[in-house]
Amino acid sequence: MIRIDQVWLAVEPLDMRAGFDTALGRVITVFGAAHPYHAYLFANRRANRLKVLVHDGIGIWLAARRLNEGQFVWPYPGSEPKHHALTQEQLAGLVVGLPWQRIGPDGVIRVV
């Protein structure tokens, strides 16, 4: 699989029609650069679709996920900060629709 050392979530929505160049441009705008082994997450306005851009040190991967029902737990557009760092455990929770903010780095839920 692709090595991911850091996971970053962008608060502002991304048009899900965006391809590699548009998504990479957004990463550079929001995060300043696309670092190797970092994953950058974006959702659409309804937060039922997710795109992940990963720089693997050689090239760029772009993956998409759609929930058939419900939505991903996502910060509201316009909220501060404009992006969040996530742990691997939080990423695993987010992609299945769980409230990732409640998952601690060791997998323990600390906030109700």
N, C-alpha and C positions, 0 to 999 in steps of 0.2 A: 504494500500500500504506500501511499504518499506520506512522507514524514511531515508532521506538523508540530512545531515547537511553540508557536504562539497563535492564539485565536483572537480576532478582533471583530466586533459587531458595530456596524454603522447605524445610527439612529434614523437618518433621513431615508425615505423609500427610494428604491431603484426601479425603473421601468423594466419589467421582466423580459421585454423584447431585446434588451441590451445584450450585445455580444462581447467577445473578448476585449476589443479596443475600448468600448464604452465603459465596461466594468473596470478595466485597468485604469482608465482615466479617472473614474470616481475614486478608486483606491488612492491614487496619487493626490487627488484634491483633498480627500478627507484625512488620510493618514500620512501624507507627505512623501511616501515611497512604497513600493511593493518589495518587502524584504523576503529573502529566501526562507522557506520553511514556515511561512506565516500564512494563515487562512483569514480571509476577509469575508464577512457575512453581510448580506443585504436582504431586505424583504420588500415586497410591494406594499402599496398603501393599505390594503386590507389585511396584510400580514398572514395570508394563507399560502404564499409562495416565498421561497427562499432561494437565493443564489449564493454560492460560495466560490470565491476565486482563491486559488492556491498557487504560490510561486514555489516550484520544487527545486530551484537552484539552476535549472536548465531551461525550463519553459513555464507556461501558465496553464493551469487546469481551471475549467469553469464547470461547475456542477449545479444542478437545480433540484429542488424538492417542492412538491405541492401536497398540501393536506386536503383530503377529500371532504373533511368536515372540520369545523373549528378554525382556529388560527394559532400561529406561533405567538408565544409571549414576547412582545416586542415593546421597547420604550416608545412613547409617543413622539412623533415628529415635532421638532422644535424644543424638545426637552434637553436639559444639560446633564451630563456632558454629551458631546456630539458623537462619541464612540466609547465603547467599553471593551476592556480586556476580559476574556473568559478563560476558564480552566477547561481541561479536557472533559471533566465530569459535567460542567455546565453546558458545554457543546453537545454532549450526548443527551442531556435532558432537553435542551432546546429543540433539537431536530425531531424529537418525538412529541413535542408540544407541551412539555412540562415547564413549570415556572423556574427557569434557570437561576434567577436571582436568589432563590432560597436554598440552592445547593452549594455547600461549602467545598473548599478545595479537597477535602478528604472524603467527600460524598455524604457528609452528615448534614441534615437539614437543621439550620440554626434559627430560622425566622419563620413565624407562622403568619 
